[in-house]
């Protein structure tokens, strides 16, 4: 429930305002028309990228509600829901902190993407309304700040070229001006990359391997509990 004065001018054209009985004004945001595409998409990834770009510009995030690769009788399809869809179910175990909030508000927004007989993808809006206010800025938003495969590959290449982590966000920003990823996500992705390179070996074993690969002279000994020192 929000007052009209709190609705940003960018979203004013999308908001249908109505007064309730207790004189509190509620807003319903209609964004269905923003997802009516005039052309079909060549593949699933390009379609999902287009949807995510639109949602970021409008001020909300989406998640995949259901995905089906299809069968002999049914074509593949993907159902996209607002991230605030559904209802929060509190855990059975009662924790010490009871004032934990939730962003779930049973938002009804829903679009369906399906493959045509021509192998192209098309978008169909099932329900284009939101029952909550959209965000004017998505800085720090977990959905909008996510790293796509291109950004992950860029971070991996820059890390291998010894680019300092603090300089990576600025480089990503130059490549994509709309990028709002933060330094924390860069460090997390670097950790995942290093873990993938290391494999099953621990950090000490990886250090000894790198010393040996680069022809360094090293000394170590094993303790009685078979831990390398």
DOGU-514441 format. One record per residue (C-alpha): x negated, y, z negated; residue number from 0. Coordinates in pm, whole numbers. Layout:
N
east=X	north=Y	up=Z	nr=NUM;
...
***
This chain:
229
east=0	north=0	up=0	nr=0;
east=-156	north=328	up=108	nr=1;
east=-46	north=685	up=154	nr=2;
east=-52	north=834	up=508	nr=3;
east=-315	north=1088	up=398	nr=4;
east=-556	north=800	up=339	nr=5;
east=-523	north=664	up=694	nr=6;
east=-816	north=768	up=911	nr=7;
east=-745	north=970	up=1225	nr=8;
east=-911	north=700	up=1434	nr=9;
east=-645	north=450	up=1326	nr=10;
east=-352	north=691	up=1307	nr=11;
east=-225	north=595	up=1652	nr=12;
east=-216	north=228	up=1551	nr=13;
east=-35	north=270	up=1220	nr=14;
east=340	north=243	up=1175	nr=15;
east=430	north=408	up=844	nr=16;
east=752	north=333	up=656	nr=17;
east=877	north=434	up=308	nr=18;
east=963	north=171	up=52	nr=19;
east=1232	north=182	up=-217	nr=20;
east=998	north=298	up=-494	nr=21;
east=877	north=589	up=-276	nr=22;
east=543	north=420	up=-210	nr=23;
east=439	north=430	up=154	nr=24;
east=323	north=109	up=319	nr=25;
east=140	north=79	up=649	nr=26;
east=142	north=-187	up=917	nr=27;
east=-139	north=-166	up=1168	nr=28;
east=-62	north=-292	up=1519	nr=29;
east=-376	north=-382	up=1716	nr=30;
east=-222	north=-644	up=1947	nr=31;
east=-250	north=-419	up=2251	nr=32;
east=-626	north=-393	up=2204	nr=33;
east=-667	north=-765	up=2277	nr=34;
east=-467	north=-785	up=2598	nr=35;
east=-744	north=-847	up=2850	nr=36;
east=-685	north=-779	up=3219	nr=37;
east=-931	north=-1046	up=3325	nr=38;
east=-1021	north=-1401	up=3229	nr=39;
east=-1354	north=-1500	up=3079	nr=40;
east=-1605	north=-1735	up=3238	nr=41;
east=-1691	north=-1918	up=2916	nr=42;
east=-1595	north=-1947	up=2552	nr=43;
east=-1896	north=-1758	up=2412	nr=44;
east=-1845	north=-1448	up=2625	nr=45;
east=-1480	north=-1440	up=2521	nr=46;
east=-1562	north=-1469	up=2149	nr=47;
east=-1828	north=-1200	up=2184	nr=48;
east=-1571	north=-966	up=2343	nr=49;
east=-1322	north=-1036	up=2062	nr=50;
east=-1579	north=-975	up=1788	nr=51;
east=-1691	north=-650	up=1949	nr=52;
east=-1331	north=-527	up=1959	nr=53;
east=-1264	north=-621	up=1596	nr=54;
east=-1576	north=-439	up=1477	nr=55;
east=-1471	north=-125	up=1664	nr=56;
east=-1121	north=-144	up=1511	nr=57;
east=-1244	north=-202	up=1157	nr=58;
east=-1180	north=-565	up=1060	nr=59;
east=-1329	north=-910	up=1099	nr=60;
east=-1198	north=-1236	up=1241	nr=61;
east=-1265	north=-1601	up=1171	nr=62;
east=-1190	north=-1917	up=1365	nr=63;
east=-875	north=-2070	up=1220	nr=64;
east=-870	north=-2376	up=1445	nr=65;
east=-1085	north=-2500	up=1730	nr=66;
east=-1011	north=-2790	up=1964	nr=67;
east=-1237	north=-2924	up=2238	nr=68;
east=-937	north=-3067	up=2420	nr=69;
east=-840	north=-3412	up=2542	nr=70;
east=-731	north=-3566	up=2869	nr=71;
east=-382	north=-3420	up=2811	nr=72;
east=-472	north=-3094	up=2637	nr=73;
east=-708	north=-2813	up=2733	nr=74;
east=-954	north=-2670	up=2477	nr=75;
east=-834	north=-2377	up=2267	nr=76;
east=-945	north=-2156	up=1978	nr=77;
east=-725	north=-1979	up=1724	nr=78;
east=-863	north=-1656	up=1574	nr=79;
east=-731	north=-1519	up=1243	nr=80;
east=-797	north=-1208	up=1040	nr=81;
east=-1060	north=-1270	up=773	nr=82;
east=-803	north=-1166	up=513	nr=83;
east=-560	north=-1437	up=626	nr=84;
east=-448	north=-1693	up=372	nr=85;
east=-405	north=-1680	up=-3	nr=86;
east=-666	north=-1706	up=-275	nr=87;
east=-638	north=-2022	up=-484	nr=88;
east=-800	north=-1976	up=-826	nr=89;
east=-1021	north=-2264	up=-942	nr=90;
east=-883	north=-2513	up=-1191	nr=91;
east=-1176	north=-2449	up=-1424	nr=92;
east=-1138	north=-2121	up=-1611	nr=93;
east=-1456	north=-1913	up=-1601	nr=94;
east=-1565	north=-1648	up=-1847	nr=95;
east=-1504	north=-1366	up=-1597	nr=96;
east=-1131	north=-1351	up=-1523	nr=97;
east=-1115	north=-1016	up=-1339	nr=98;
east=-1249	north=-1150	up=-1010	nr=99;
east=-1063	north=-998	up=-716	nr=100;
east=-992	north=-1128	up=-367	nr=101;
east=-966	north=-979	up=-20	nr=102;
east=-708	north=-1237	up=87	nr=103;
east=-365	north=-1082	up=143	nr=104;
east=-198	north=-1332	up=380	nr=105;
east=-259	north=-1110	up=682	nr=106;
east=-50	north=-1247	up=974	nr=107;
east=-283	north=-1133	up=1258	nr=108;
east=-339	north=-1421	up=1501	nr=109;
east=-461	north=-1462	up=1858	nr=110;
east=-497	north=-1778	up=2063	nr=111;
east=-763	north=-1841	up=2327	nr=112;
east=-725	north=-2129	up=2570	nr=113;
east=-895	north=-2273	up=2876	nr=114;
east=-714	north=-2260	up=3210	nr=115;
east=-717	north=-2525	up=3480	nr=116;
east=-980	north=-2312	up=3657	nr=117;
east=-1212	north=-2360	up=3354	nr=118;
east=-1183	north=-1994	up=3263	nr=119;
east=-1063	north=-1866	up=2925	nr=120;
east=-764	north=-1643	up=2854	nr=121;
east=-648	north=-1459	up=2541	nr=122;
east=-290	north=-1460	up=2415	nr=123;
east=-179	north=-1241	up=2121	nr=124;
east=46	north=-1441	up=1887	nr=125;
east=86	north=-1171	up=1620	nr=126;
east=-94	north=-839	up=1650	nr=127;
east=-3	north=-678	up=1316	nr=128;
east=-211	north=-634	up=1000	nr=129;
east=-51	north=-588	up=660	nr=130;
east=-353	north=-403	up=518	nr=131;
east=-557	north=-94	up=590	nr=132;
east=-846	north=-128	up=833	nr=133;
east=-1197	north=-15	up=745	nr=134;
east=-1315	north=316	up=888	nr=135;
east=-1678	north=196	up=853	nr=136;
east=-1807	north=-159	up=843	nr=137;
east=-2151	north=-83	up=700	nr=138;
east=-2241	north=-375	up=476	nr=139;
east=-1935	north=-574	up=585	nr=140;
east=-2026	north=-946	up=583	nr=141;
east=-1847	north=-1020	up=910	nr=142;
east=-1973	north=-721	up=1109	nr=143;
east=-2332	north=-744	up=983	nr=144;
east=-2375	north=-1105	up=1089	nr=145;
east=-2663	north=-1195	up=1318	nr=146;
east=-2577	north=-1337	up=1659	nr=147;
east=-2810	north=-1585	up=1838	nr=148;
east=-2982	north=-1303	up=2031	nr=149;
east=-3066	north=-1114	up=1711	nr=150;
east=-3186	north=-1433	up=1543	nr=151;
east=-3417	north=-1505	up=1836	nr=152;
east=-3550	north=-1147	up=1825	nr=153;
east=-3625	north=-1174	up=1453	nr=154;
east=-3806	north=-1503	up=1511	nr=155;
east=-4020	north=-1359	up=1792	nr=156;
east=-4107	north=-1044	up=1595	nr=157;
east=-4198	north=-1252	up=1289	nr=158;
east=-4432	north=-1468	up=1498	nr=159;
east=-4593	north=-1148	up=1626	nr=160;
east=-4653	north=-1033	up=1264	nr=161;
east=-4403	north=-746	up=1274	nr=162;
east=-4335	north=-630	up=918	nr=163;
east=-3979	north=-709	up=799	nr=164;
east=-3912	north=-342	up=715	nr=165;
east=-3966	north=-252	up=1082	nr=166;
east=-3741	north=-523	up=1227	nr=167;
east=-3401	north=-352	up=1160	nr=168;
east=-3520	north=-37	up=1340	nr=169;
east=-3624	north=-245	up=1643	nr=170;
east=-3287	north=-422	up=1650	nr=171;
east=-3116	north=-83	up=1626	nr=172;
east=-3306	north=45	up=1932	nr=173;
east=-3201	north=-260	up=2133	nr=174;
east=-2839	north=-244	up=2016	nr=175;
east=-2730	north=102	up=1891	nr=176;
east=-2412	north=-51	up=1741	nr=177;
east=-2613	north=-295	up=1528	nr=178;
east=-2550	north=-253	up=1152	nr=179;
east=-2748	north=-551	up=1018	nr=180;
east=-2942	north=-479	up=700	nr=181;
east=-3285	north=-570	up=568	nr=182;
east=-3144	north=-843	up=344	nr=183;
east=-3017	north=-1038	up=643	nr=184;
east=-3357	north=-1003	up=810	nr=185;
east=-3530	north=-1157	up=508	nr=186;
east=-3271	north=-1437	up=492	nr=187;
east=-3319	north=-1518	up=859	nr=188;
east=-3698	north=-1516	up=822	nr=189;
east=-3664	north=-1760	up=534	nr=190;
east=-3447	north=-1992	up=747	nr=191;
east=-3697	north=-1974	up=1033	nr=192;
east=-3990	north=-2053	up=803	nr=193;
east=-3798	north=-2339	up=646	nr=194;
east=-3720	north=-2485	up=990	nr=195;
east=-4087	north=-2464	up=1089	nr=196;
east=-4199	north=-2620	up=760	nr=197;
east=-3958	north=-2910	up=785	nr=198;
east=-3969	north=-3160	up=498	nr=199;
east=-4306	north=-3039	up=367	nr=200;
east=-4324	north=-2812	up=65	nr=201;
east=-4497	north=-2474	up=64	nr=202;
east=-4828	north=-2608	up=-65	nr=203;
east=-4840	north=-2885	up=196	nr=204;
east=-4759	north=-2631	up=468	nr=205;
east=-5040	north=-2405	up=343	nr=206;
east=-5292	north=-2689	up=357	nr=207;
east=-5173	north=-2783	up=706	nr=208;
east=-5214	north=-2427	up=832	nr=209;
east=-5561	north=-2404	up=679	nr=210;
east=-5658	north=-2725	up=852	nr=211;
east=-5503	north=-2621	up=1186	nr=212;
east=-5694	north=-2293	up=1182	nr=213;
east=-6020	north=-2471	up=1084	nr=214;
east=-6056	north=-2319	up=738	nr=215;
east=-6257	north=-2499	up=470	nr=216;
east=-6044	north=-2580	up=169	nr=217;
east=-6074	north=-2785	up=-145	nr=218;
east=-5800	north=-2942	up=-352	nr=219;
east=-5748	north=-3222	up=-601	nr=220;
east=-5458	north=-3433	up=-715	nr=221;
east=-5338	north=-3437	up=-1075	nr=222;
east=-5235	north=-3757	up=-1247	nr=223;
east=-4874	north=-3685	up=-1157	nr=224;
east=-4978	north=-3670	up=-786	nr=225;
east=-4922	north=-3295	up=-768	nr=226;
east=-5177	north=-3122	up=-543	nr=227;
east=-5364	north=-2834	up=-708	nr=228;
***
